[in-house]
Amino acid sequence: MASDDVELATVTSKGQITIPSALREQYEITEGDRLLAVPTEHGIVLKKIELPSVEEFRDRVEGLAGDVDLSIGDVEDVVHEARG
């Protein structure tokens, strides 16, 4: 698919959009993936983002443990609350 090919997305009554399959395949977007929606002067830009797993996040936090005064339990509570 060339970058200048036009595809249409459909918006449902709930505000959900369906990304055309050719674009999902090209950008490897699968069910459950998270997309960042960025407003611009030209419209909305969607960008697939990779969020770290809880284990990856825990490893990162443990690496910084000496720099902050939080326990892993405190951080896990914040993460789980944010993911709600």
N, C-alpha and C positions, 0 to 999 in steps of 0.2 A: 504494500500500500504506500503510495507516494505521500509525502507530507502535505501536499496541497490538495489531496482528495478530500471531498467534503462528506461528512457523515452527520446524520441527524440523531439527536437524543430526544427522548420523550419524557415529559414531566407528568407525573400522576397527580391526582387530586390531593395527595398527601405531601406533595413537594419532592417526591423521590424521582430520581432520573434513571433511565435505562441507557447505559453506554453501549453503543453498537459493538457487536461481537468482534468485528475486525479490529477495532481500537483496543478492546479488552485483550485480545490475543497479542497485538503488537506491543502493548505496554505491560503484558503479563499481569493483568488485573484479575484477581479471582475473588470468589465469595469470601467475605470477611475482611478483605483488604481495607485499609484506611486511606482516604484521600483528603488532602488539605485543600480547602476552597479559599482562593485568594481573590478578593475583589480588585479589579484594575480599572483604569479609565476606559478600557475597551470591552470589559465584561468580566466574567468569572473564569479564572484559570484553576483547573484541577491538577493536583500533583500527588502521585502515589507516594506514601511515606511508609517507612519500615520502622515500626516501634519495637524496641527490644523486649524480649520475653521477661517475665518476672525474674528468672534465673540470671539472665544477662544483666538486668538492672541491678540485682543484688550484688553480683560480682563487681560491677562498676562502683557501687556505693561502698562496698567493703574496701576497695582500693583507696577510697577517700576518707575512710573512717577516722584517721588521725587529724583530719582538717576540720571536722565538725563534731558537735556534741549531741549526736543522735544515735540511737541504737538501730539495729537492723529491723527490729520490731516496730519502732517508730516510723521508719521509712515505709515498711510494708503496709502499715495502717494508712498512711497518706496515699500510697499508690492505689490500694484497694478502694479507698473512699473516692478518689478521683475517677477511677474507672467505673464506679457505681454501677 
